């Protein structure tokens, strides 16, 4: 605050520093490593920490997993994520850098998946794949259906995505078996033949469309 005497008037000049405006840094990352949007960054050292994109992906690095302080960044991978067969992606695809970083103890990677993308697959069928320089691997995955998340332990970094067999079809049909028989009756030299047909429901038979 600056006070100046000008003639009969006292002028008070108040200089206000707006929130976040004094540092000159408009791109600062908050403490949880979420940079907002489709990127996240954080510097993490031997004490451990988390880098994440809120509601999409997080990487929890435990204490002791790193020897040096490393600047981590998560970005949305807009390139192709090679899949075979009827597999489909049910989460975002994320590239975590520095690629190839090795952890002394595993970090926990968690991806949020979208149930609307599952098609006929069940949530328990979701698993995470990683793409490291074109080599695709399936990772042992823990699915939390209450939170719609899939998590894995990782020892190194690359691109990751949650996938499932999204073309699986659940059939609602009629289970039945058809029995056809013929009854033959002899009456005083006459032969009476009667054809019979019987349908019964049996769940052991393959479903057919109603």
C-alpha positions in Angstrom: 0.0 0.0 0.0 1.4 3.4 -1.0 0.1 6.7 0.6 0.8 10.0 -1.2 -0.2 13.6 -0.2 -1.3 15.6 -3.2 -2.5 19.1 -2.2 -5.6 18.6 0.0 -6.1 15.1 -1.1 -4.6 12.0 0.3 -4.3 9.3 -2.4 -4.0 5.7 -1.3 -2.8 3.4 -3.9 -3.3 -0.3 -3.2 -1.4 -2.8 -5.2 -3.1 -6.2 -5.1 -1.4 -9.4 -6.2 -4.0 -11.7 -7.7 -4.2 -15.3 -6.8 -1.4 -17.2 -8.6 -0.5 -14.0 -10.5 2.6 -13.0 -8.5 4.8 -16.0 -9.4 4.4 -15.6 -13.2 3.9 -19.4 -13.5 0.6 -20.2 -15.1 1.5 -23.8 -15.8 2.3 -24.9 -12.3 1.4 -28.5 -11.4 -0.5 -28.9 -8.1 0.7 -31.2 -5.3 -1.1 -34.3 -6.4 0.6 -34.2 -9.8 -2.6 -33.5 -11.8 -1.9 -30.9 -14.4 -5.5 -30.9 -15.6 -6.9 -31.8 -19.0 -5.2 -34.7 -20.7 -1.7 -34.4 -19.1 -0.3 -34.8 -15.7 3.2 -34.2 -14.4 5.2 -34.4 -11.1 8.8 -34.6 -9.8 9.2 -37.7 -7.6 12.2 -38.9 -5.7 13.1 -41.6 -3.2 10.3 -40.6 -0.9 7.7 -41.7 -3.5 4.6 -39.9 -4.8 1.8 -39.9 -7.3 1.4 -38.5 -10.8 -2.0 -38.6 -12.3 -4.8 -37.2 -14.5 -7.8 -36.9 -12.2 -10.5 -39.4 -12.9 -8.5 -41.1 -15.7 -5.1 -42.5 -14.7 -2.7 -42.5 -11.8 0.7 -43.9 -11.1 1.6 -44.4 -7.4 5.3 -44.8 -6.8 6.2 -46.2 -3.3 9.0 -44.9 -1.2 12.3 -46.5 -2.2 11.2 -47.3 -5.7 13.5 -44.5 -7.1 17.1 -43.6 -6.2 17.1 -40.2 -8.0 14.4 -37.5 -8.5 12.7 -37.9 -11.8 10.3 -35.7 -13.7 7.3 -37.8 -14.7 4.7 -37.0 -17.3 1.5 -38.7 -18.4 0.0 -37.8 -21.8 -3.0 -39.2 -23.8 -1.6 -41.5 -26.5 -3.3 -40.6 -29.7 -1.5 -43.2 -31.8 -2.8 -46.7 -32.6 -2.8 -49.2 -29.8 -2.4 -52.6 -31.6 -5.1 -55.1 -30.7 -5.9 -58.5 -32.1 -9.2 -60.4 -32.5 -12.3 -58.9 -30.9 -10.6 -56.9 -28.2 -11.6 -53.3 -27.7 -10.2 -50.5 -25.5 -12.4 -49.5 -22.6 -10.3 -46.8 -21.1 -8.0 -44.0 -22.4 -4.6 -45.0 -23.7 -1.8 -43.2 -21.8 1.9 -42.8 -22.4 4.0 -42.4 -19.2 7.4 -41.0 -19.4 10.3 -41.2 -19.1 9.7 -44.4 -21.0 11.9 -47.3 -19.8 12.2 -46.0 -16.2 12.9 -49.0 -13.9 11.5 -49.1 -10.4 13.4 -50.8 -7.5 10.0 -51.9 -6.3 6.8 -52.0 -8.4 4.6 -48.9 -8.8 0.8 -49.2 -9.0 -0.8 -48.0 -12.2 -4.6 -47.5 -12.1 -6.8 -46.8 -15.1 -10.4 -45.7 -15.0 -12.6 -47.6 -17.5 -15.9 -46.8 -19.1 -18.6 -49.5 -18.5 -20.5 -48.2 -21.5 -17.7 -49.4 -23.8 -17.8 -53.1 -22.5 -20.4 -54.3 -25.0 -21.2 -57.9 -24.0 -18.1 -58.3 -21.8 -18.2 -58.4 -18.0 -16.2 -56.1 -15.9 -14.3 -59.0 -14.4 -13.0 -59.7 -18.0 -11.1 -56.3 -18.2 -7.3 -56.4 -18.2 -4.5 -54.0 -18.9 -2.1 -54.2 -21.9 1.1 -52.3 -22.3 2.9 -51.4 -25.5 6.7 -51.1 -25.1 8.3 -50.2 -28.4 5.8 -52.3 -30.3 5.9 -55.3 -27.9 2.4 -55.9 -26.6 2.0 -57.6 -23.2 -0.9 -58.6 -21.0 -0.6 -57.6 -17.4 -2.1 -59.3 -14.3 -5.0 -57.0 -13.5 -7.1 -56.2 -10.4 -10.6 -54.8 -11.3 -12.5 -52.7 -8.8 -16.1 -52.8 -10.2 -17.4 -50.4 -7.5 -14.9 -47.7 -8.6 -14.7 -48.7 -12.3 -10.9 -49.0 -12.1 -8.3 -51.5 -13.3 -4.9 -51.7 -11.5 -1.6 -53.4 -12.2 1.9 -53.5 -10.7 4.5 -52.1 -13.1 8.3 -52.2 -13.0 8.9 -50.0 -16.0 7.0 -47.3 -18.1 5.5 -47.3 -21.5 2.0 -47.0 -23.0 -1.0 -48.6 -21.2 -4.7 -49.2 -21.9 -7.5 -51.3 -20.4 -9.2 -53.7 -22.8 -11.9 -56.4 -23.0 -13.6 -58.6 -25.5 -16.2 -56.0 -26.4 -17.9 -58.2 -29.0 -19.0 -60.9 -26.6 -22.7 -61.7 -27.0 -25.0 -62.8 -24.3 -27.9 -65.0 -25.7 -31.3 -65.1 -24.2 -33.0 -68.1 -25.9 -35.3 -71.1 -25.4 -33.7 -74.3 -24.1 -35.7 -77.3 -25.3 -35.6 -80.8 -26.6 -38.0 -82.5 -28.9 -39.0 -86.1 -28.5 -40.7 -88.0 -31.3 -42.1 -91.5 -30.9 -44.6 -94.0 -32.3 -46.9 -96.1 -30.2 -48.1 -99.4 -31.7 -51.1 -101.1 -30.4 -52.5 -104.6 -31.5 -56.2 -105.1 -31.2 -57.9 -108.3 -32.5 -55.7 -108.6 -35.5 -55.6 -104.9 -36.2 -52.5 -102.7 -35.8 -53.0 -99.2 -34.7 -50.2 -96.8 -35.1 -50.1 -93.5 -33.3 -47.4 -90.9 -33.7 -46.6 -88.8 -30.7 -44.5 -85.6 -30.3 -43.4 -84.1 -27.0 -41.4 -80.9 -26.2 -39.8 -80.3 -22.9 -37.5 -77.6 -21.5 -34.0 -78.7 -20.7 -31.2 -76.2 -19.8 -28.5 -78.8 -20.8 -29.3 -78.2 -24.5 -27.7 -75.4 -26.6 -29.7 -72.1 -26.7 -31.5 -71.1 -29.8 -33.0 -67.7 -30.7 -36.6 -67.3 -29.6 
